[in-house]
Every structure is written in structure tokens, then in C-alpha cells.
Amino acid sequence: MRRRTYLAVAAGAAGLAGCAGGAPDGAGTDEPATDGESGGERFAVETVVDDLERPWGIAVLRDGRLLVTERPGRLRLVDPEADDARTVEGAPEVYAAGQGGLLDVAVRGDSEPEPEPEVYLTYAAADDAGRSATHLGRGRLDAAAGRLTGFERLHVAEPFVDSDAHYGSRVVVGPDDRLYVTAGDRQFKNFGPGHVARDRSNELGAVLRLAPDGSAPEDNPFVDEPGVRDSIFTYGHRNPQGLAVHPETGALWEHEHGEEDGDEVNVLEAGGDYGWPVASEACNYGTDDPVGVSHADREGVTGPAYVCQYLGRLSVDGRAVDERAPLLADRGWRVRAVADDPAGRLYVAVDAESAPLVRLSPA
């Protein structure tokens, strides 16, 4: 029997597009669904809390409460049943300029009898010269006191650069109890083989694989390769801002923003080169000029499972996307993060100055 898994993604605006030959074979061409409907299934949409400021990351705790980051630097503990979103003290100081700030959140060890789970945060922070980098840090959540205790910086995706864009910054705990952290290319525009995402002596344009203490595990794919950062799991990425673990296979699915008309959904493999910017389905902004050649036309790179400008739900059959269904297509929102709870409900964070956090439940 064929099994399908549904993945919710937020990878740009609704509408499928491509500048270098259009969508890949097998890509869907569905019409946008009505609000509250996805692929023929109806959803009840309710606002959990309102007036969040640029929410960016969501983590679901075992008791049903949520940790939500706000990009200006606040961490919130949200009770979705009580319309309550109190600030958690003890979050790190961040560089909240441009696309920087307090970004993603993940929880490890949130099970009985552990009373204070580990909370991992990604964030932009600056050095003394004002250059910034993607950081990973860890603390423990004292929910009763509303505080992170013992917060410490674990890893910096080097180098620090003079840019306030493309931090990447998604973090998930994998089935191997390793942390997978995305780092963007910091919006360097020198497209070609000399681009930072092609250079494995730095950690830009990469997905990193780290131990819970922030160190590089000895079984990482490039540990024994001279001149290559031990932390790198995959490389050749532009601005990877979505990361999810397949609930049945444990595979890592990633999505990243393309330059224009080239958002990607990728299945990550250890040591994989995902092509950016020498292989891409994207165009230079405001033109019809491809950034690089198509993935299919360049040897040695891993092509995406899906290429799109899209917000919605993907039906996954093994490693292939075989169906797509828009979510919340009529709202006009820029969706920043999605997370699901054990009851199968979906939480959606909207990127706005005064933003709602909404919950989708099967109707």
C-alpha cells in the first residue's frame, strides 16, 4: 500500500512559477483553494493570540503550550487555551536589524520526568565591529517562573559579515539526537563558483549538523576533509528557512527562498551539494535571466524535490511531492512558521508588526 505524508510548508507567495523552463516534471498546477480548505479538506481557523511582533519560530511543548519567538528579541510562552502570551525572561541579546533578530526555537528533552527541557534558540548577533552572524544557543525553561536559565552560546556560523540578510536559522532536533541548523548565504551577489555557498571553508549557505553541546559530531560527512568545516552537513543553499523531520522515515526536508521564481523543497542527504548559485531554477530579480543552469544540467548537484512559489500543504509519497494544496490562500498573509501538535492541529505564525498566531483544526 502506498503511504502518504503531508508536510506543511511556507515558501513564498501562492502561485507556481519558474523562469528557466517553468516547473519541474510532476509539479502540481492546482487552483488556489478557498480559505479554510486544503485539497478538499475543511479546516477550522481560529486566532490563538494576536498582536505578536514579527513572530518567527514556534515550538510545541508536551503540555500543549507553545514557545514563540518574536524577531525584535522576545521569547513568548503561549497558552493557546487561555489567550495568554507572556514574555519569557533570559533570552539572549540579538542583532535586530534587517532580517536579523531572535529567530527559531526548538525543544529537546521535553518528556517526563524532566521538569525543565532544553530550549535551543537561533538568533543574529553582532561582533564589536557591527558585523553579524547566525548563532545557536541553549538554556533550560523554567515555565513556572517564566524564565530561561543558564543560557549559553553554543555555535556561531562563521564568518561574521557586514550584512543584515539571509541568516537561515531554522533548527530541528533530528531522530539521531543531533541538531540541524540552517545558515543562509548572507545575500552575497557574486553568483558563480566563487560564491560563499560553494566555499566549504566557511559555514554560509549550509545546513550544519551539531551535537547537543554545539560541537561537530565525529561522523559528520566532511570531518576528515582538509579545509572544510567539520560542522557542515549539506551546502550549496541560498537562504534555507524551513526544516522538518519526516515523521515516518526520519528524512530531513528543507525549503529555501530562491532569488525569484525559484523557491525549493529539498530532501537532505549527508554531504550533498544543492547547487546554489551555479545550479538554480531562479532568475535574477526583475529579469528573466537565470541565476545559474538548471539542476538537471549540472553534474554533481542534488536537484530539489519541488520548485515553487508557494504556501500550503505538500502530499509526500516517499521522497517525491505528488500533490499540493494551498492553505489560507485568501488571507494575503506572509507566513513565517508552522508547527503541528500531537492532536494534528497546525499552528501558523504570520510575519507582521501586529500579527496573529492562528490554529488550523480539521473541521
C-alpha positions as CSV (number, residue, x, y, z in Angstrom):
1,M,0.0,0.0,0.0
2,R,1.3,3.4,-0.9
3,R,1.7,5.7,2.1
4,R,1.5,9.5,2.0
5,T,2.7,12.1,4.5
6,Y,1.6,15.7,4.5
7,L,4.1,18.4,5.0
8,A,3.1,22.0,5.7
9,V,5.5,24.5,4.1
10,A,5.8,28.3,4.0
11,A,7.9,29.0,1.0
12,G,6.8,32.3,-0.5
13,A,3.7,33.6,-2.1
14,A,0.9,31.5,-3.6
15,G,1.4,30.5,-7.3
16,L,3.7,28.1,-9.1
17,A,6.4,29.7,-11.3
18,G,9.8,29.1,-12.8
19,C,12.0,31.3,-15.0
20,A,14.2,28.6,-16.7
21,G,11.7,26.3,-18.3
22,G,8.9,26.5,-15.7
23,A,8.0,23.9,-13.1
24,P,9.8,20.6,-13.0
25,D,8.1,17.4,-14.1
26,G,5.4,16.3,-11.7
27,A,4.9,19.7,-10.1
28,G,1.2,20.4,-9.4
29,T,-0.9,23.1,-11.1
30,D,-3.8,23.2,-8.7
31,E,-6.0,26.3,-8.5
32,P,-5.9,28.1,-5.1
33,A,-8.2,26.6,-2.5
34,T,-10.7,28.7,-0.6
35,D,-9.8,30.0,2.8
36,G,-10.2,27.2,5.4
37,E,-9.9,24.5,2.8
38,S,-6.9,22.4,1.5
39,G,-7.2,19.7,-1.1
40,G,-10.9,19.2,-0.4
41,E,-10.4,19.0,3.3
42,R,-12.0,21.7,5.5
43,F,-10.2,23.4,8.4
44,A,-11.5,25.5,11.3
45,V,-9.3,28.6,11.6
46,E,-9.1,30.3,14.9
47,T,-6.8,33.0,16.3
48,V,-4.9,31.8,19.4
49,V,-3.2,35.1,20.3
50,D,-3.0,38.5,18.5
51,D,-0.6,41.4,18.4
52,L,2.6,39.5,18.2
53,E,5.6,41.4,16.8
54,R,7.2,39.6,13.8
55,P,6.8,36.1,15.2
56,W,9.4,33.8,13.6
57,G,9.6,30.4,15.3
58,I,7.2,28.0,17.1
59,A,7.9,25.0,19.3
60,V,5.1,22.9,20.9
61,L,5.6,21.8,24.5
62,R,4.3,18.5,25.8
63,D,1.6,20.2,27.9
64,G,0.2,21.9,24.8
65,R,1.7,25.3,25.4
66,L,3.9,27.0,22.8
67,L,7.2,28.8,22.7
68,V,7.1,31.5,20.1
69,T,10.0,33.8,19.1
70,E,9.5,37.5,18.1
71,R,12.2,38.8,15.9
72,P,12.8,42.0,17.9
73,G,14.2,39.8,20.7
74,R,11.3,38.4,22.8
75,L,10.5,34.8,23.6
76,R,6.9,34.1,24.4
77,L,5.2,31.3,26.3
78,V,1.8,30.9,24.8
79,D,-1.2,29.1,26.3
80,P,-3.5,28.5,23.3
81,E,-6.5,27.7,25.5
82,A,-6.2,30.9,27.6
83,D,-5.3,33.7,25.1
84,D,-2.2,34.2,27.1
85,A,1.3,35.1,25.7
86,R,3.7,36.0,28.5
87,T,7.3,37.0,27.9
88,V,10.0,34.5,28.9
89,E,13.0,36.3,30.5
90,G,16.6,35.2,29.9
91,A,16.6,35.3,26.1
92,P,19.9,36.4,24.5
93,E,20.7,39.9,23.2
94,V,20.2,39.9,19.5
95,Y,21.0,42.0,16.4
96,A,17.5,43.0,15.4
97,A,18.2,44.8,12.1
98,G,17.1,43.9,8.6
99,Q,16.2,40.2,8.7
100,G,18.1,39.6,11.9
101,G,16.9,39.2,15.5
102,L,15.6,36.3,17.6
103,L,14.7,33.6,15.1
104,D,13.9,30.0,15.6
105,V,13.3,27.8,18.7
106,A,13.4,24.0,19.3
107,V,12.9,21.9,22.4
108,R,14.9,18.8,23.5
109,G,14.2,16.6,26.5
110,D,10.6,17.7,26.9
111,S,9.4,14.4,28.5
112,E,8.7,13.0,31.9
113,P,10.3,13.2,34.4
114,E,12.4,16.1,33.0
115,P,10.9,19.3,34.6
116,E,13.0,21.8,32.6
117,P,13.5,20.9,29.0
118,E,16.4,22.3,26.9
119,V,15.4,25.2,24.7
120,Y,17.6,25.9,21.6
121,L,17.4,29.3,20.0
122,T,18.9,30.6,16.8
123,Y,19.5,34.4,16.5
124,A,21.5,37.0,14.8
125,A,24.2,38.7,17.0
126,A,26.9,41.2,16.1
127,D,30.6,41.5,16.9
128,D,32.4,44.7,18.1
129,A,32.7,45.9,14.5
130,G,29.0,45.6,13.9
131,R,29.2,42.6,11.7
132,S,26.6,39.9,12.3
133,A,26.3,36.1,12.2
134,T,23.8,33.3,12.9
135,H,24.2,32.0,16.4
136,L,22.9,28.9,18.2
137,G,22.4,28.9,22.0
138,R,20.8,26.8,24.7
139,G,19.0,27.3,28.1
140,R,16.6,25.5,30.3
141,L,12.9,26.5,30.5
142,D,11.6,27.2,34.0
143,A,8.0,27.6,32.8
144,A,6.6,28.3,36.3
145,A,9.0,31.2,36.7
146,G,8.7,32.3,33.0
147,R,12.5,32.2,32.6
148,L,15.3,30.6,30.6
149,T,18.1,29.6,33.0
150,G,21.8,29.1,32.2
151,F,21.6,30.4,28.6
152,E,24.8,29.9,26.7
153,R,26.1,30.4,23.2
154,L,26.9,27.1,21.6
155,H,27.9,27.8,18.0
156,V,28.4,30.7,15.5
157,A,28.0,30.1,11.8
158,E,31.2,31.9,10.7
159,P,32.3,34.3,9.4
160,F,30.7,37.5,10.7
161,V,29.8,39.7,7.8
162,D,28.5,43.2,7.1
163,S,25.0,42.1,6.0
164,D,21.7,42.0,7.8
165,A,20.0,39.4,5.5
166,H,19.8,35.7,4.8
167,Y,20.5,34.3,8.2
168,G,18.8,31.0,7.5
169,S,18.4,30.0,11.2
170,R,15.9,27.1,11.3
171,V,16.8,24.4,13.9
172,V,15.4,21.0,14.5
173,V,16.4,18.0,16.6
174,G,16.9,15.0,14.4
175,P,16.0,11.4,15.1
176,D,19.7,10.8,15.8
177,D,19.6,13.4,18.6
178,R,21.7,15.8,16.6
179,L,20.8,19.5,15.9
180,Y,20.4,20.5,12.3
181,V,20.8,24.3,11.9
182,T,20.4,26.2,8.6
183,A,22.7,29.1,7.7
184,G,22.0,31.4,4.8
185,D,24.4,32.9,2.3
186,R,24.1,36.4,3.8
187,Q,22.9,37.7,0.4
188,F,26.2,37.7,-1.3
189,K,25.6,38.5,-5.0
190,N,28.8,37.3,-6.7
191,F,26.9,34.5,-8.4
192,G,29.3,31.9,-9.7
193,P,31.8,29.2,-8.4
194,G,33.4,31.8,-6.1
195,H,30.2,32.4,-4.1
196,V,30.3,31.7,-0.3
197,A,27.8,28.9,-0.6
198,R,30.3,27.0,-2.8
199,D,33.2,27.5,-0.3
200,R,33.1,24.9,2.5
201,S,35.8,26.7,4.5
202,N,33.0,28.8,5.8
203,E,29.6,27.9,7.2
204,L,27.4,30.2,5.0
205,G,24.8,28.7,2.6
206,A,24.9,25.4,4.5
207,V,23.0,23.1,6.8
208,L,25.0,22.3,9.9
209,R,24.9,19.1,12.0
210,L,25.8,19.6,15.6
211,A,25.8,17.6,18.9
212,P,23.6,18.9,21.7
213,D,26.6,20.8,23.1
214,G,27.2,22.6,19.8
215,S,30.3,20.6,18.8
216,A,30.7,18.8,15.4
217,P,30.0,15.1,15.7
218,E,32.8,12.8,14.5
219,D,30.5,11.1,11.9
220,N,29.8,14.3,10.0
221,P,30.4,13.9,6.3
222,F,33.4,16.3,6.0
223,V,35.2,15.7,9.3
224,D,38.3,14.3,7.7
225,E,38.4,16.6,4.7
226,P,41.1,19.3,5.0
227,G,40.0,22.9,4.7
228,V,36.3,22.1,5.2
229,R,34.3,23.0,8.3
230,D,33.5,19.9,10.3
231,S,30.0,21.2,11.1
232,I,28.7,21.1,7.5
233,F,26.1,18.5,6.7
234,T,25.0,19.9,3.3
235,Y,26.0,23.0,1.3
236,G,25.0,25.0,-1.8
237,H,22.0,26.7,-0.2
238,R,20.7,30.2,-0.6
239,N,18.5,31.1,2.4
240,P,17.1,27.9,3.9
241,Q,14.3,28.9,6.2
242,G,12.3,25.7,6.5
243,L,13.3,22.4,8.1
244,A,11.2,19.4,9.1
245,V,11.8,15.7,10.0
246,H,9.6,13.2,8.2
247,P,7.6,11.5,10.9
248,E,7.9,8.0,9.4
249,T,11.3,7.9,7.6
250,G,13.3,10.4,9.7
251,A,14.4,12.1,6.5
252,L,15.2,15.8,6.6
253,W,13.1,18.0,4.3
254,E,14.3,21.6,3.8
255,H,12.9,24.6,1.9
256,E,14.7,27.7,0.9
257,H,13.9,31.0,-0.7
258,G,15.0,31.4,-4.3
259,E,16.2,34.6,-5.9
260,E,13.0,34.9,-7.9
261,D,10.6,32.2,-9.0
262,G,12.9,29.5,-7.6
263,D,11.9,28.5,-4.1
264,E,12.9,24.9,-3.4
265,V,11.9,22.0,-1.3
266,N,14.8,19.6,-0.8
267,V,15.4,16.2,0.8
268,L,18.8,16.5,2.5
269,E,21.5,13.8,2.2
270,A,24.7,13.9,4.2
271,G,27.4,15.7,2.1
272,G,25.0,16.8,-0.5
273,D,25.6,19.8,-2.8
274,Y,22.3,21.6,-3.5
275,G,23.8,23.8,-6.2
276,W,23.3,27.4,-5.2
277,P,24.1,29.6,-7.1
278,V,25.7,27.7,-10.0
279,A,22.6,25.4,-10.3
280,S,19.2,27.0,-9.7
281,E,15.8,27.3,-11.1
282,A,15.7,31.0,-10.1
283,C,16.0,34.3,-12.1
284,N,17.9,37.5,-11.1
285,Y,15.3,39.8,-9.5
286,G,13.4,41.9,-12.1
287,T,14.7,39.9,-15.1
288,D,14.1,36.7,-17.0
289,D,17.9,35.9,-16.7
290,P,18.6,32.6,-14.9
291,V,21.0,32.8,-12.0
292,G,22.7,29.5,-13.0
293,V,21.9,26.5,-15.1
294,S,19.1,24.1,-14.1
295,H,20.0,21.4,-11.6
296,A,19.3,18.8,-14.3
297,D,22.0,20.4,-16.5
298,R,24.8,20.3,-13.9
299,E,26.6,17.2,-12.7
300,G,27.3,16.6,-9.1
301,V,24.5,18.5,-7.5
302,T,21.3,17.3,-5.9
303,G,18.1,18.6,-7.5
304,P,15.1,19.8,-5.5
305,A,12.1,17.6,-4.8
306,Y,9.9,20.6,-5.7
307,V,10.4,24.1,-7.2
308,C,7.8,26.7,-6.4
309,Q,6.5,30.0,-5.1
310,Y,4.1,28.5,-2.6
311,L,2.3,28.5,0.7
312,G,0.5,25.3,1.6
313,R,0.5,21.6,2.2
314,L,2.5,19.1,0.1
315,S,1.5,15.5,-0.2
316,V,4.7,13.4,0.0
317,D,5.0,9.9,-1.4
318,G,8.4,8.6,-0.3
319,R,10.8,11.2,-1.5
320,A,8.6,12.8,-4.1
321,V,6.0,15.5,-3.9
322,D,2.9,14.2,-5.8
323,E,0.2,16.7,-4.8
324,R,-0.1,20.2,-3.4
325,A,-3.0,22.0,-1.7
326,P,-2.9,25.7,-0.7
327,L,-3.6,26.7,2.9
328,L,-5.0,30.1,3.9
329,A,-4.7,31.3,0.3
330,D,-7.3,34.0,0.7
331,R,-5.8,35.7,3.8
332,G,-3.0,37.5,2.0
333,W,-0.6,36.7,4.8
334,R,3.2,36.2,4.7
335,V,3.5,33.1,6.7
336,R,6.8,32.7,8.6
337,A,6.5,29.5,10.6
338,V,4.3,26.4,11.0
339,A,4.2,23.7,13.7
340,D,1.9,20.8,14.5
341,D,0.8,19.4,17.8
342,P,0.1,15.8,18.8
343,A,-3.6,16.3,18.1
344,G,-2.8,17.0,14.4
345,R,-3.6,20.7,14.7
346,L,-1.4,23.2,12.8
347,Y,-0.1,26.5,14.3
348,V,0.7,29.2,11.9
349,A,2.8,32.4,12.6
350,V,2.2,35.4,10.4
351,D,5.1,37.8,9.7
352,A,3.7,41.3,10.5
353,E,4.2,44.1,13.0
354,S,1.0,43.2,14.8
355,A,0.5,39.6,13.9
356,P,-1.8,36.8,14.8
357,L,-0.9,33.2,15.7
358,V,-3.6,31.0,14.3
359,R,-4.6,27.4,14.7
360,L,-6.0,25.1,12.0
361,S,-8.0,22.1,13.1
362,P,-9.8,19.6,10.9
363,A,-13.4,20.7,10.6
